[in-house]
Amino acid sequence: MSIKLETDAIRTIALFESMTKVHAKDCLITDNCIYFLVEQSKIGLAIGKGGMVIKNVKRALNKNVKIFGYADTPEEMIKGMIPEPRSITLNDGSMVISISPQDRVNVIGRNGENIKAIREIMKRHFSIENLRLRM
């Protein structure tokens, strides 16, 4: 599936790649945060020793930055985005994820920003139109 990126996203990816030396598969820009999708094996390289590389990226972009690992299956990708999902059910473009109540705040994020970004990334890469959380 091909993804169409806007000019701002392309510029942001170019800056991210020049600073981290890691190829970004996708970029999602929100009001408060920028989400990057990179290969699982390259997440550590993008963060850098002691988090120095990602701190420099945050400073340059003047926004919070989150990095997610790309996987070939939607189940594996969700496991990288959501900490310790209890169960994942996938049916015809719909996904239900059970999480613990303690993880709820981190998964949803302020004003639902994190879950909106996760939904958008899953829609772009796996055509999952409906993603729901269950406690």
C-alpha angles and dihedrals in degrees: 000000000000121000124212113218126198122234093259091053092050091051091047092050091049091053092045092050094047092051099041102029086225124122113237116213094196142001129203119191121201132171095269106019145031118218120204127193114210137161112287092239092054100053093094091050091051092050094045132202109323089356092286097135095051091045089056090049091050090050093048094047094038091222139090113273128209125187123206126188119239119232133181095237128051092232093056092044092052090049088059094047101042120049113238104341110200094214140350122208120188122190126164100321094328127104130190118193123192114210135174117260090242091062093048097092094049095045096047097038129192110331089353092291097140096048091046090053092047090050092050094048092048090048092050097047106030105019091242104161099178123044118172134180124220124193 
